[in-house]
Amino acid sequence: MAYDVIVVGTRVAGAATAMLLARRGLRVLAVDRARFPSDTLSTHQVQPPGVARLRAWGLLDPLLEAGTPMARTARFDPGPAVLHGAYPGPDGVLSPRRRLLDALLLDAARAAGAEVWEGFAVDGLRFEGGRVTGIEGEAKGGGRREAAAAVVVGADGKHSTVARAVRAREYRTRPSTSGALYGYFEGLELTGGEMYPRPDRLAGVWPTNDGLAVVYLGVPRAQFDAARRRGIPASLDGCGDLGERVAAARPAEHVRGTVDLPNTFRVPYGPGWALAGDAGLVMDPITGQGIGNALRDAEALAEALAAGLGGAARLPAALRAYHRGRDRERRAMYRITTGMAAFRPDRFGALLYRAIAGDPAEVTRFLGAISGAVPPRDYFNPVNLLGTVTGWRPTPRAA
């Protein structure tokens, strides 16, 4: 059987893309080497724009009913001042366990009509005349299989097999400069999310399922091994009282960590193929944007593929618009993320934080900007920041 689209990788980006395409009536095959439900290394955060997408797709209520807490407020404590406020709009930040979120999305793809092959490792693409025409691989337990499609979507992560096979061009690449540790703790009371940027680390703690809190610690790459040896609680000294609170909580799982944190854009389409999620654009997890970016890609790519394959638009033009929209939307947050991951001095930040700490509306705008609910390019442009700190605004020109 030939499919309209084969999606390689069925975690957030892939499962959501398969679901949305199947809901539009396309014949979809989704494959993954993993079996579900299963866990994966993740900051867990679904920022407000991602939460809004889950709501629109009918998937937010199942997550909430499964006990996923919604953090509608956050404490941002960079040292010079403490910002505490609410996120803009009706939604906050969700931090679901990945075994829950990924399985929910994949089940929704199946319910929409997508065929799913779990435990299937793609090890090659099929080409005809320079165009991708399908996949081939091996099921766990043995047995070669292949499948054909008009388009193969690589949603298979930062080390994407699809991206490598098509030699997707990389650009705006920045080196990996940080390491990340993740731990789960029981008995850590939270009223919302908490973030503690420091010159040599960034800590964040968020409520997740089963009454647990997930603690993230980002450090310069050169300090990663030392932080892992010390452990998360001891590495939180200087982050308010967070270190003491985490030390008093009960570790629920072993601490996980990685320095495999690349930053790069890839051209996300070509003859017979497209990329979504980390396969197309990956950035350091220090700003917690990965899941939201994956959901945005799924929505935009599904729209482009449905239009191109359904005849409403020429497929190359639709995919080119997907590419341009992705880059336009992500460029500012990518700069912010790579700067934070490099732990560059933030001289202007101290002025900004002191200026807005006593203004609840401005704190909400700031939280919106760092979560993507307010366009970062609008909030963090020099004119707006200068006006926020000094009260100066440019005089409008006369008509």
Salt bridges, closest charged atoms under 4 A:
ASP4 OD1 - ARG27 NH2 2.95
ASP39 OD2 - ARG97 NH2 2.81
ASP39 OD2 - ARG99 NH1 3.75
ASP39 OD2 - ARG256 NH2 3.38
ASP77 OD2 - ARG75 NH2 3.54
ASP77 OD1 - ARG198 NH2 3.70
ASP91 OD1 - ARG55 NH2 2.20
ASP102 OD2 - ARG11 NH1 2.71
ASP102 OD1 - ARG98 NE 2.91
ASP107 OD1 - ARG110 NH1 3.38
GLU118 OE2 - ARG110 NH2 2.34
ASP123 OD2 - ARG144 NH1 2.57
GLU136 OE1 - ARG126 NH1 3.19
GLU138 OE1 - ARG144 NH1 3.75
GLU146 OE1 - ARG126 NH1 3.11
GLU170 OE2 - ARG266 NE 3.26
GLU186 OE2 - ARG250 NH2 3.92
GLU194 OE2 - ARG245 NH2 2.85
ASP200 OD1 - ARG201 NE 3.06
ASP210 OD2 - ARG99 NH2 3.81
ASP237 OD1 - ARG201 NH1 3.28
ASP237 OD1 - ARG230 NH2 3.48
ASP241 OD1 - ARG245 NH1 3.36
GLU253 OE2 - ARG97 NH1 2.97
GLU253 OE1 - ARG256 NH2 3.28
ASP260 OD2 - LYS158 NZ 3.68
ASP260 OD2 - HIS159 NE2 2.73
ASP297 OD1 - ARG296 NH1 3.64
ASP297 OD1 - ARG330 NH2 2.58
GLU299 OE1 - ARG53 NE 2.85
ASP327 OD2 - ARG172 NH1 3.72
ASP327 OD2 - HIS323 NE2 3.45
ASP327 OD1 - ARG326 NE 2.88
GLU329 OE2 - ARG296 NE 3.28
GLU329 OE2 - ARG330 NE 3.97
GLU362 OE2 - ARG365 NH1 3.04
